[in-house]
Amino acid sequence: MIKIRNVYLLSLIVIGLIACTDKPSKNKKNDIKSSEEEVLKSDKAIPFEGIWTRKFSMGEGKKQQVFYTVKSEGIEYRMEGAVPMGYTIEMDTFIAKDNRWIGRKGEISYVIFAKNITNNSITLYKQKVESFEEALTIPFPSDSTRSQFTSWNVYQKNIE
């Protein structure tokens, strides 16, 4: 009787130890997102928070001005001029090592890269992506990277 009880107790201990092991999750998206959120939390702030603006022309007499209002919870995009528009992209993750900001507007995901950050100007590149995973793995764009509605653009600090 004592032997059966010992085997039973030993079995419970082994099962408990196995259940408590640190196994990798099968949900890689959550693992990646959690580790990237830790990166954001450790950095405490996005280094280019503020209002950034640029003016450009969409053709003869069609002047536009774009505003990016960068905050820790998201980016407000506003365009004024011949073709006005505005929306907010909620932040999912910020990776400081390559200034990679990842967010979404509804079901649409975006990655925004920043470089040449100074007190007065910044260079931004915004791209729509298929998924959060793509936003994490897309390579940092080269200086000559261009696609429809996407290229590196210089923005000035807007003091309102």
C-alpha positions in Angstrom: 0.0 0.0 0.0 2.8 2.4 0.8 4.6 1.6 -2.5 1.4 2.5 -4.5 1.0 5.7 -2.6 4.7 6.6 -3.2 4.3 5.9 -6.9 1.2 8.0 -7.0 2.9 11.0 -5.2 6.0 10.6 -7.4 3.7 10.7 -10.5 2.0 13.9 -9.4 5.4 15.5 -8.7 6.6 14.6 -12.2 3.4 15.8 -13.9 3.7 19.1 -11.9 7.3 19.6 -13.0 6.5 18.9 -16.6 3.5 21.3 -16.6 5.7 24.1 -15.1 8.5 23.9 -17.7 9.1 27.0 -19.8 8.0 25.6 -23.2 8.0 28.0 -26.2 4.5 29.0 -27.2 3.0 27.7 -30.4 1.6 31.2 -31.0 4.6 32.9 -32.5 2.8 36.2 -33.2 2.0 36.7 -29.5 5.6 35.7 -28.6 7.0 38.2 -31.1 4.6 40.9 -30.1 5.3 40.4 -26.4 9.0 40.6 -26.9 8.7 43.7 -29.1 6.4 45.4 -26.5 9.1 44.8 -24.0 11.4 46.8 -26.2 9.0 49.7 -26.3 8.4 49.5 -22.5 12.2 49.6 -21.8 12.7 52.6 -24.1 9.7 54.4 -22.4 9.2 56.9 -25.3 9.3 57.1 -29.0 12.3 59.3 -29.8 10.5 61.3 -32.5 7.2 62.2 -30.7 5.7 65.5 -31.8 4.1 67.1 -34.9 6.0 66.7 -38.2 4.9 68.4 -41.4 5.9 68.7 -45.1 4.5 70.7 -48.0 4.4 69.4 -51.6 2.5 69.8 -54.8 0.3 67.2 -56.5 0.4 69.0 -59.8 -0.4 72.5 -61.1 -1.9 74.5 -58.3 -2.6 71.5 -56.1 -0.7 72.2 -52.9 -0.8 69.8 -50.0 0.5 69.8 -46.5 0.9 66.6 -44.5 1.0 66.4 -40.7 2.2 63.4 -38.7 1.3 63.8 -35.0 3.4 61.0 -33.3 2.3 60.0 -29.8 3.0 56.9 -27.8 -0.5 55.5 -28.4 -0.6 56.2 -32.1 0.0 58.4 -35.1 -2.5 60.9 -36.4 -2.1 61.5 -40.1 -3.7 64.6 -41.6 -3.4 66.0 -45.1 -4.7 69.5 -46.0 -5.1 71.1 -49.4 -6.6 70.0 -52.7 -7.1 66.4 -51.4 -7.8 66.6 -47.7 -7.9 63.4 -45.5 -7.1 62.3 -42.0 -7.0 59.1 -39.9 -5.3 57.6 -36.9 -3.0 54.6 -36.9 -3.0 52.8 -33.5 0.4 51.7 -32.3 1.1 48.0 -31.9 4.9 48.1 -31.5 8.0 50.3 -31.7 11.4 48.8 -32.2 14.1 51.2 -31.3 17.1 49.6 -32.9 15.8 50.5 -36.4 13.1 53.1 -35.5 10.4 50.7 -36.8 6.9 51.8 -35.8 4.2 49.3 -36.4 0.5 50.1 -36.1 -2.9 49.5 -37.6 -6.0 51.3 -38.8 -8.8 48.8 -38.5 -7.6 45.7 -40.3 -4.9 47.5 -42.2 -1.4 47.3 -40.9 1.4 49.8 -41.5 5.1 50.0 -40.8 6.7 53.4 -40.5 10.5 53.8 -40.5 12.3 56.9 -39.2 15.9 58.1 -39.9 17.9 61.3 -39.8 16.1 62.4 -36.6 17.1 65.8 -35.4 15.3 68.4 -33.2 14.0 70.1 -36.3 13.5 67.4 -39.0 13.0 63.8 -39.6 12.8 61.5 -42.6 9.9 59.0 -42.7 8.9 56.1 -44.8 5.3 54.6 -44.4 4.2 51.4 -46.0 1.0 49.4 -45.9 1.7 45.7 -45.1 -0.3 42.5 -45.2 0.3 41.6 -41.5 2.0 42.3 -38.3 4.5 39.6 -39.1 5.4 41.2 -42.4 5.9 44.5 -40.6 8.4 42.9 -38.2 10.4 41.2 -41.0 10.4 43.7 -43.8 13.9 45.0 -44.3 14.8 48.6 -43.6 14.2 50.5 -46.9 17.1 51.7 -48.9 17.3 55.4 -49.7 16.0 54.8 -53.3 13.1 52.6 -52.3 9.9 53.8 -53.9 6.4 52.4 -54.6 3.0 53.8 -55.2 2.4 56.5 -52.6 5.5 55.4 -50.7 9.0 56.9 -50.5 11.3 58.5 -48.0 10.2 62.1 -47.2 11.7 64.8 -45.0 9.4 66.4 -42.5 10.0 69.5 -40.4 9.1 70.0 -36.8 5.8 71.8 -36.6 5.5 74.3 -33.7 1.8 75.1 -33.2 
